[in-house]
Amino acid sequence: MYEDFTVRDRFTGEQLHCLWKGTVVAIATRHADATDVRFAVNGKPVWIALPNLAWVEQKRRNGKVITDYLAAQLAGRYLKQAIESGYDNGREMYTMTVDEVLDHAQAVVKEAGGTLNLPSLPVINENEPAEAEMGIELPAEPPMHMAESVSIRHPEPR
């Protein structure tokens, strides 16, 4: 979805390759009440800052949580739209509002058909989710040996 995509710059027509690189809680790095999602755009770092209040508001509004996977996807969707629209192109950091985070989260979940269909990150092996490759189980997800019964893409553990 939005962890590795190409997009055409609105003004230059240049094809840009956007690749998710990581997610960092910005309290520790820049003393901000935000979570920063880093992408490489044609190799250049670009950060999307998501206000931490969005996590609280998401839970308050619908009882759902924003997972790390969802945060990366919604930030990528926002970045793609920012590039396509020409929104202050060339910036190193974009800051989303709480409402933008919630709107993009809803749109990503709808596009994916549910949170269980979101790609696992980091991509270690394209043929296997990261948690299966590393032999771990994530909280609030069914164990890998039960994955087939709930229709998610986790393979059986080795």
Rosetta constraint file for C-alpha pairs under 8 A:
AtomPair CA 1 CA 5 HARMONIC 7.18 0.50
AtomPair CA 1 CA 73 HARMONIC 7.02 0.50
AtomPair CA 1 CA 118 HARMONIC 7.88 0.50
AtomPair CA 1 CA 119 HARMONIC 7.41 0.50
AtomPair CA 2 CA 20 HARMONIC 7.95 0.50
AtomPair CA 2 CA 72 HARMONIC 7.59 0.50
AtomPair CA 2 CA 73 HARMONIC 5.08 0.50
AtomPair CA 2 CA 74 HARMONIC 7.51 0.50
AtomPair CA 2 CA 75 HARMONIC 7.97 0.50
AtomPair CA 2 CA 76 HARMONIC 4.77 0.50
AtomPair CA 2 CA 77 HARMONIC 5.78 0.50
AtomPair CA 2 CA 80 HARMONIC 7.99 0.50
AtomPair CA 3 CA 18 HARMONIC 7.50 0.50
AtomPair CA 3 CA 19 HARMONIC 5.67 0.50
AtomPair CA 3 CA 20 HARMONIC 4.85 0.50
AtomPair CA 3 CA 72 HARMONIC 6.76 0.50
AtomPair CA 3 CA 73 HARMONIC 6.10 0.50
AtomPair CA 3 CA 76 HARMONIC 6.23 0.50
AtomPair CA 4 CA 17 HARMONIC 7.41 0.50
AtomPair CA 4 CA 18 HARMONIC 5.65 0.50
AtomPair CA 4 CA 19 HARMONIC 4.45 0.50
AtomPair CA 4 CA 20 HARMONIC 6.28 0.50
AtomPair CA 5 CA 17 HARMONIC 5.93 0.50
AtomPair CA 5 CA 18 HARMONIC 5.33 0.50
AtomPair CA 5 CA 19 HARMONIC 6.65 0.50
AtomPair CA 6 CA 15 HARMONIC 6.54 0.50
AtomPair CA 6 CA 16 HARMONIC 5.38 0.50
AtomPair CA 6 CA 17 HARMONIC 4.40 0.50
AtomPair CA 6 CA 18 HARMONIC 5.88 0.50
AtomPair CA 7 CA 15 HARMONIC 5.70 0.50
AtomPair CA 7 CA 16 HARMONIC 5.27 0.50
AtomPair CA 7 CA 17 HARMONIC 6.65 0.50
AtomPair CA 7 CA 18 HARMONIC 7.67 0.50
AtomPair CA 7 CA 80 HARMONIC 6.52 0.50
AtomPair CA 7 CA 83 HARMONIC 7.31 0.50
AtomPair CA 7 CA 84 HARMONIC 7.01 0.50
AtomPair CA 8 CA 13 HARMONIC 5.58 0.50
AtomPair CA 8 CA 14 HARMONIC 5.50 0.50
AtomPair CA 8 CA 15 HARMONIC 4.47 0.50
AtomPair CA 8 CA 16 HARMONIC 5.96 0.50
AtomPair CA 8 CA 83 HARMONIC 7.39 0.50
AtomPair CA 8 CA 84 HARMONIC 6.44 0.50
AtomPair CA 9 CA 13 HARMONIC 4.95 0.50
AtomPair CA 9 CA 14 HARMONIC 5.31 0.50
AtomPair CA 9 CA 15 HARMONIC 6.41 0.50
AtomPair CA 9 CA 16 HARMONIC 6.93 0.50
AtomPair CA 9 CA 83 HARMONIC 5.59 0.50
AtomPair CA 9 CA 84 HARMONIC 5.65 0.50
AtomPair CA 9 CA 86 HARMONIC 6.84 0.50
AtomPair CA 10 CA 83 HARMONIC 6.69 0.50
AtomPair CA 10 CA 84 HARMONIC 5.14 0.50
AtomPair CA 10 CA 85 HARMONIC 6.08 0.50
AtomPair CA 10 CA 86 HARMONIC 5.33 0.50
AtomPair CA 11 CA 86 HARMONIC 6.50 0.50
AtomPair CA 16 CA 41 HARMONIC 6.22 0.50
AtomPair CA 16 CA 42 HARMONIC 5.68 0.50
AtomPair CA 17 CA 40 HARMONIC 7.75 0.50
AtomPair CA 17 CA 41 HARMONIC 5.54 0.50
AtomPair CA 17 CA 42 HARMONIC 5.14 0.50
AtomPair CA 18 CA 39 HARMONIC 6.24 0.50
AtomPair CA 18 CA 40 HARMONIC 5.59 0.50
AtomPair CA 18 CA 41 HARMONIC 4.48 0.50
AtomPair CA 18 CA 42 HARMONIC 6.50 0.50
AtomPair CA 19 CA 39 HARMONIC 5.25 0.50
AtomPair CA 19 CA 40 HARMONIC 5.17 0.50
AtomPair CA 19 CA 41 HARMONIC 6.60 0.50
AtomPair CA 20 CA 37 HARMONIC 7.66 0.50
AtomPair CA 20 CA 38 HARMONIC 6.13 0.50
AtomPair CA 20 CA 39 HARMONIC 4.39 0.50
AtomPair CA 20 CA 40 HARMONIC 6.52 0.50
AtomPair CA 20 CA 72 HARMONIC 7.21 0.50
AtomPair CA 20 CA 76 HARMONIC 7.55 0.50
AtomPair CA 21 CA 37 HARMONIC 7.74 0.50
AtomPair CA 21 CA 38 HARMONIC 5.40 0.50
AtomPair CA 21 CA 39 HARMONIC 5.18 0.50
AtomPair CA 21 CA 40 HARMONIC 6.61 0.50
AtomPair CA 22 CA 37 HARMONIC 5.93 0.50
AtomPair CA 22 CA 38 HARMONIC 5.27 0.50
AtomPair CA 22 CA 39 HARMONIC 7.23 0.50
AtomPair CA 22 CA 122 HARMONIC 7.94 0.50
AtomPair CA 23 CA 35 HARMONIC 7.02 0.50
AtomPair CA 23 CA 36 HARMONIC 5.72 0.50
AtomPair CA 23 CA 37 HARMONIC 4.41 0.50
AtomPair CA 23 CA 38 HARMONIC 6.12 0.50
AtomPair CA 23 CA 68 HARMONIC 7.65 0.50
AtomPair CA 23 CA 72 HARMONIC 7.18 0.50
AtomPair CA 24 CA 29 HARMONIC 7.97 0.50
AtomPair CA 24 CA 35 HARMONIC 5.77 0.50
AtomPair CA 24 CA 36 HARMONIC 5.20 0.50
AtomPair CA 24 CA 37 HARMONIC 6.41 0.50
AtomPair CA 24 CA 38 HARMONIC 7.99 0.50
AtomPair CA 25 CA 29 HARMONIC 7.35 0.50
AtomPair CA 25 CA 34 HARMONIC 6.38 0.50
AtomPair CA 25 CA 35 HARMONIC 4.39 0.50
AtomPair CA 25 CA 36 HARMONIC 6.12 0.50
AtomPair CA 26 CA 30 HARMONIC 5.44 0.50
AtomPair CA 26 CA 31 HARMONIC 6.14 0.50
AtomPair CA 26 CA 32 HARMONIC 5.37 0.50
AtomPair CA 26 CA 33 HARMONIC 6.56 0.50
AtomPair CA 26 CA 34 HARMONIC 5.32 0.50
AtomPair CA 26 CA 35 HARMONIC 5.18 0.50
AtomPair CA 26 CA 36 HARMONIC 5.87 0.50
AtomPair CA 27 CA 31 HARMONIC 4.23 0.50
AtomPair CA 27 CA 32 HARMONIC 4.77 0.50
AtomPair CA 27 CA 33 HARMONIC 5.62 0.50
AtomPair CA 27 CA 34 HARMONIC 6.64 0.50
AtomPair CA 27 CA 35 HARMONIC 7.77 0.50
AtomPair CA 28 CA 32 HARMONIC 7.88 0.50
AtomPair CA 33 CA 51 HARMONIC 6.17 0.50
AtomPair CA 33 CA 52 HARMONIC 5.77 0.50
AtomPair CA 33 CA 53 HARMONIC 7.87 0.50
AtomPair CA 34 CA 49 HARMONIC 6.05 0.50
AtomPair CA 34 CA 50 HARMONIC 5.33 0.50
AtomPair CA 34 CA 51 HARMONIC 4.21 0.50
AtomPair CA 34 CA 52 HARMONIC 4.71 0.50
AtomPair CA 34 CA 53 HARMONIC 7.89 0.50
AtomPair CA 35 CA 49 HARMONIC 5.73 0.50
AtomPair CA 35 CA 50 HARMONIC 5.13 0.50
AtomPair CA 35 CA 51 HARMONIC 6.30 0.50
AtomPair CA 35 CA 52 HARMONIC 6.19 0.50
AtomPair CA 36 CA 47 HARMONIC 6.14 0.50
AtomPair CA 36 CA 48 HARMONIC 5.56 0.50
AtomPair CA 36 CA 49 HARMONIC 4.43 0.50
AtomPair CA 36 CA 50 HARMONIC 6.14 0.50
AtomPair CA 37 CA 47 HARMONIC 5.55 0.50
AtomPair CA 37 CA 48 HARMONIC 5.12 0.50
AtomPair CA 37 CA 49 HARMONIC 6.42 0.50
AtomPair CA 37 CA 50 HARMONIC 7.75 0.50
AtomPair CA 37 CA 71 HARMONIC 7.69 0.50
AtomPair CA 37 CA 72 HARMONIC 6.31 0.50
AtomPair CA 37 CA 75 HARMONIC 6.68 0.50
AtomPair CA 38 CA 45 HARMONIC 6.71 0.50
AtomPair CA 38 CA 46 HARMONIC 5.80 0.50
AtomPair CA 38 CA 47 HARMONIC 4.52 0.50
AtomPair CA 38 CA 48 HARMONIC 6.44 0.50
AtomPair CA 39 CA 45 HARMONIC 5.82 0.50
AtomPair CA 39 CA 46 HARMONIC 5.25 0.50
AtomPair CA 39 CA 47 HARMONIC 6.24 0.50
AtomPair CA 39 CA 76 HARMONIC 7.91 0.50
AtomPair CA 40 CA 44 HARMONIC 5.08 0.50
AtomPair CA 40 CA 45 HARMONIC 4.65 0.50
AtomPair CA 40 CA 46 HARMONIC 6.05 0.50
AtomPair CA 41 CA 45 HARMONIC 6.30 0.50
AtomPair CA 41 CA 46 HARMONIC 6.60 0.50
AtomPair CA 45 CA 92 HARMONIC 6.65 0.50
AtomPair CA 46 CA 91 HARMONIC 7.26 0.50
AtomPair CA 46 CA 92 HARMONIC 4.66 0.50
AtomPair CA 46 CA 93 HARMONIC 5.70 0.50
AtomPair CA 46 CA 94 HARMONIC 7.90 0.50
AtomPair CA 47 CA 92 HARMONIC 6.12 0.50
AtomPair CA 47 CA 93 HARMONIC 4.58 0.50
AtomPair CA 47 CA 94 HARMONIC 6.27 0.50
AtomPair CA 48 CA 75 HARMONIC 6.10 0.50
AtomPair CA 48 CA 79 HARMONIC 7.42 0.50
AtomPair CA 48 CA 93 HARMONIC 5.77 0.50
AtomPair CA 48 CA 94 HARMONIC 4.88 0.50
AtomPair CA 48 CA 95 HARMONIC 5.86 0.50
AtomPair CA 48 CA 96 HARMONIC 7.17 0.50
AtomPair CA 49 CA 93 HARMONIC 7.15 0.50
AtomPair CA 49 CA 94 HARMONIC 6.08 0.50
AtomPair CA 49 CA 95 HARMONIC 4.61 0.50
AtomPair CA 49 CA 96 HARMONIC 6.01 0.50
AtomPair CA 50 CA 54 HARMONIC 7.39 0.50
AtomPair CA 50 CA 75 HARMONIC 7.77 0.50
AtomPair CA 50 CA 95 HARMONIC 6.42 0.50
AtomPair CA 50 CA 96 HARMONIC 5.44 0.50
AtomPair CA 50 CA 97 HARMONIC 7.11 0.50
AtomPair CA 50 CA 98 HARMONIC 7.46 0.50
AtomPair CA 50 CA 101 HARMONIC 6.75 0.50
AtomPair CA 51 CA 95 HARMONIC 7.97 0.50
AtomPair CA 51 CA 96 HARMONIC 6.97 0.50
AtomPair CA 51 CA 97 HARMONIC 6.69 0.50
AtomPair CA 51 CA 98 HARMONIC 6.21 0.50
AtomPair CA 52 CA 56 HARMONIC 7.26 0.50
AtomPair CA 53 CA 57 HARMONIC 6.16 0.50
AtomPair CA 53 CA 98 HARMONIC 6.73 0.50
AtomPair CA 54 CA 58 HARMONIC 5.93 0.50
AtomPair CA 54 CA 98 HARMONIC 4.84 0.50
AtomPair CA 54 CA 99 HARMONIC 7.59 0.50
AtomPair CA 54 CA 101 HARMONIC 6.52 0.50
AtomPair CA 54 CA 102 HARMONIC 6.80 0.50
AtomPair CA 55 CA 59 HARMONIC 6.36 0.50
AtomPair CA 55 CA 65 HARMONIC 6.55 0.50
AtomPair CA 55 CA 66 HARMONIC 5.97 0.50
AtomPair CA 56 CA 60 HARMONIC 6.18 0.50
AtomPair CA 57 CA 61 HARMONIC 5.99 0.50
AtomPair CA 57 CA 98 HARMONIC 7.81 0.50
AtomPair CA 58 CA 62 HARMONIC 6.18 0.50
AtomPair CA 58 CA 63 HARMONIC 6.90 0.50
AtomPair CA 58 CA 64 HARMONIC 6.27 0.50
AtomPair CA 58 CA 65 HARMONIC 6.34 0.50
AtomPair CA 58 CA 66 HARMONIC 7.19 0.50
AtomPair CA 58 CA 102 HARMONIC 6.68 0.50
AtomPair CA 59 CA 63 HARMONIC 4.31 0.50
AtomPair CA 59 CA 64 HARMONIC 5.02 0.50
AtomPair CA 59 CA 65 HARMONIC 5.60 0.50
AtomPair CA 66 CA 70 HARMONIC 5.91 0.50
AtomPair CA 66 CA 71 HARMONIC 6.32 0.50
AtomPair CA 66 CA 105 HARMONIC 7.67 0.50
AtomPair CA 67 CA 71 HARMONIC 6.13 0.50
AtomPair CA 68 CA 72 HARMONIC 6.28 0.50
AtomPair CA 69 CA 73 HARMONIC 6.33 0.50
AtomPair CA 69 CA 118 HARMONIC 6.67 0.50
AtomPair CA 69 CA 119 HARMONIC 7.04 0.50
AtomPair CA 69 CA 120 HARMONIC 6.53 0.50
AtomPair CA 69 CA 121 HARMONIC 6.52 0.50
AtomPair CA 70 CA 74 HARMONIC 6.01 0.50
AtomPair CA 70 CA 105 HARMONIC 6.70 0.50
AtomPair CA 70 CA 108 HARMONIC 7.59 0.50
AtomPair CA 70 CA 109 HARMONIC 7.85 0.50
AtomPair CA 70 CA 115 HARMONIC 7.31 0.50
AtomPair CA 70 CA 118 HARMONIC 7.11 0.50
AtomPair CA 71 CA 75 HARMONIC 6.04 0.50
AtomPair CA 71 CA 105 HARMONIC 7.46 0.50
AtomPair CA 72 CA 76 HARMONIC 6.15 0.50
AtomPair CA 73 CA 77 HARMONIC 6.16 0.50
AtomPair CA 73 CA 105 HARMONIC 7.94 0.50
AtomPair CA 73 CA 108 HARMONIC 6.88 0.50
AtomPair CA 73 CA 118 HARMONIC 7.98 0.50
AtomPair CA 74 CA 78 HARMONIC 6.16 0.50
AtomPair CA 74 CA 101 HARMONIC 6.99 0.50
AtomPair CA 74 CA 104 HARMONIC 5.23 0.50
AtomPair CA 74 CA 105 HARMONIC 5.37 0.50
AtomPair CA 74 CA 108 HARMONIC 6.20 0.50
AtomPair CA 75 CA 79 HARMONIC 6.13 0.50
AtomPair CA 75 CA 101 HARMONIC 7.85 0.50
AtomPair CA 75 CA 104 HARMONIC 7.84 0.50
AtomPair CA 76 CA 80 HARMONIC 6.08 0.50
AtomPair CA 77 CA 81 HARMONIC 6.28 0.50
AtomPair CA 77 CA 104 HARMONIC 6.98 0.50
AtomPair CA 77 CA 108 HARMONIC 7.64 0.50
AtomPair CA 78 CA 82 HARMONIC 6.07 0.50
AtomPair CA 78 CA 104 HARMONIC 6.97 0.50
AtomPair CA 79 CA 83 HARMONIC 6.18 0.50
AtomPair CA 80 CA 84 HARMONIC 6.16 0.50
AtomPair CA 81 CA 85 HARMONIC 5.99 0.50
AtomPair CA 82 CA 86 HARMONIC 6.05 0.50
AtomPair CA 82 CA 87 HARMONIC 5.04 0.50
AtomPair CA 82 CA 88 HARMONIC 7.89 0.50
AtomPair CA 82 CA 89 HARMONIC 7.57 0.50
AtomPair CA 83 CA 87 HARMONIC 6.33 0.50
AtomPair CA 83 CA 89 HARMONIC 6.35 0.50
AtomPair CA 96 CA 100 HARMONIC 5.92 0.50
AtomPair CA 96 CA 101 HARMONIC 6.40 0.50
AtomPair CA 97 CA 101 HARMONIC 6.30 0.50
AtomPair CA 98 CA 102 HARMONIC 6.30 0.50
AtomPair CA 99 CA 103 HARMONIC 6.00 0.50
AtomPair CA 100 CA 104 HARMONIC 6.02 0.50
AtomPair CA 101 CA 105 HARMONIC 5.96 0.50
AtomPair CA 102 CA 106 HARMONIC 6.15 0.50
AtomPair CA 103 CA 107 HARMONIC 6.24 0.50
AtomPair CA 104 CA 108 HARMONIC 6.02 0.50
AtomPair CA 105 CA 109 HARMONIC 6.21 0.50
AtomPair CA 106 CA 110 HARMONIC 6.16 0.50
AtomPair CA 107 CA 111 HARMONIC 6.11 0.50
AtomPair CA 108 CA 112 HARMONIC 6.05 0.50
AtomPair CA 109 CA 113 HARMONIC 5.91 0.50
AtomPair CA 109 CA 114 HARMONIC 5.03 0.50
AtomPair CA 109 CA 115 HARMONIC 5.75 0.50
AtomPair CA 109 CA 118 HARMONIC 7.89 0.50
AtomPair CA 110 CA 114 HARMONIC 6.42 0.50
AtomPair CA 112 CA 117 HARMONIC 5.78 0.50
AtomPair CA 112 CA 118 HARMONIC 6.29 0.50
AtomPair CA 113 CA 117 HARMONIC 6.59 0.50
AtomPair CA 114 CA 118 HARMONIC 7.35 0.50
AtomPair CA 116 CA 152 HARMONIC 6.14 0.50
AtomPair CA 117 CA 152 HARMONIC 6.61 0.50
AtomPair CA 117 CA 153 HARMONIC 7.51 0.50
AtomPair CA 119 CA 129 HARMONIC 7.53 0.50
AtomPair CA 120 CA 129 HARMONIC 5.32 0.50
AtomPair CA 120 CA 130 HARMONIC 5.85 0.50
AtomPair CA 120 CA 131 HARMONIC 7.54 0.50
AtomPair CA 121 CA 129 HARMONIC 7.47 0.50
AtomPair CA 121 CA 130 HARMONIC 6.04 0.50
AtomPair CA 122 CA 130 HARMONIC 6.02 0.50
AtomPair CA 123 CA 129 HARMONIC 7.20 0.50
AtomPair CA 123 CA 130 HARMONIC 6.05 0.50
AtomPair CA 124 CA 128 HARMONIC 7.89 0.50
AtomPair CA 124 CA 129 HARMONIC 7.74 0.50
AtomPair CA 124 CA 130 HARMONIC 5.89 0.50
AtomPair CA 124 CA 133 HARMONIC 7.34 0.50
AtomPair CA 125 CA 129 HARMONIC 7.10 0.50
AtomPair CA 125 CA 130 HARMONIC 7.08 0.50
AtomPair CA 125 CA 133 HARMONIC 7.17 0.50
AtomPair CA 128 CA 132 HARMONIC 6.50 0.50
AtomPair CA 128 CA 133 HARMONIC 6.27 0.50
AtomPair CA 128 CA 154 HARMONIC 7.34 0.50
AtomPair CA 128 CA 155 HARMONIC 7.13 0.50
AtomPair CA 129 CA 133 HARMONIC 6.29 0.50
AtomPair CA 129 CA 153 HARMONIC 7.76 0.50
AtomPair CA 129 CA 154 HARMONIC 6.43 0.50
AtomPair CA 130 CA 134 HARMONIC 6.13 0.50
AtomPair CA 131 CA 135 HARMONIC 5.83 0.50
AtomPair CA 131 CA 136 HARMONIC 5.07 0.50
AtomPair CA 131 CA 137 HARMONIC 6.20 0.50
AtomPair CA 131 CA 138 HARMONIC 7.23 0.50
AtomPair CA 132 CA 136 HARMONIC 6.23 0.50
AtomPair CA 132 CA 137 HARMONIC 7.60 0.50
AtomPair CA 132 CA 144 HARMONIC 7.45 0.50
AtomPair CA 132 CA 154 HARMONIC 6.80 0.50
AtomPair CA 132 CA 155 HARMONIC 7.04 0.50
AtomPair CA 132 CA 156 HARMONIC 8.00 0.50
AtomPair CA 132 CA 157 HARMONIC 6.49 0.50
AtomPair CA 135 CA 157 HARMONIC 7.09 0.50
AtomPair CA 137 CA 141 HARMONIC 7.42 0.50
AtomPair CA 137 CA 142 HARMONIC 7.99 0.50
AtomPair CA 137 CA 143 HARMONIC 6.05 0.50
AtomPair CA 137 CA 144 HARMONIC 6.84 0.50
AtomPair CA 138 CA 143 HARMONIC 7.91 0.50
AtomPair CA 142 CA 146 HARMONIC 6.12 0.50
AtomPair CA 142 CA 147 HARMONIC 6.19 0.50
AtomPair CA 142 CA 150 HARMONIC 7.97 0.50
AtomPair CA 143 CA 147 HARMONIC 6.43 0.50
AtomPair CA 144 CA 154 HARMONIC 5.94 0.50
AtomPair CA 144 CA 155 HARMONIC 6.83 0.50
AtomPair CA 144 CA 156 HARMONIC 6.08 0.50
AtomPair CA 144 CA 157 HARMONIC 6.63 0.50
AtomPair CA 145 CA 155 HARMONIC 7.93 0.50
AtomPair CA 145 CA 156 HARMONIC 5.65 0.50
AtomPair CA 145 CA 157 HARMONIC 6.89 0.50
AtomPair CA 146 CA 150 HARMONIC 7.09 0.50
AtomPair CA 147 CA 151 HARMONIC 6.32 0.50
AtomPair CA 147 CA 152 HARMONIC 5.61 0.50
AtomPair CA 147 CA 153 HARMONIC 7.08 0.50
AtomPair CA 147 CA 154 HARMONIC 5.77 0.50
AtomPair CA 147 CA 155 HARMONIC 7.42 0.50
AtomPair CA 147 CA 156 HARMONIC 7.88 0.50
AtomPair CA 148 CA 152 HARMONIC 6.22 0.50
AtomPair CA 148 CA 153 HARMONIC 7.47 0.50
AtomPair CA 148 CA 154 HARMONIC 7.44 0.50
AtomPair CA 148 CA 155 HARMONIC 7.96 0.50
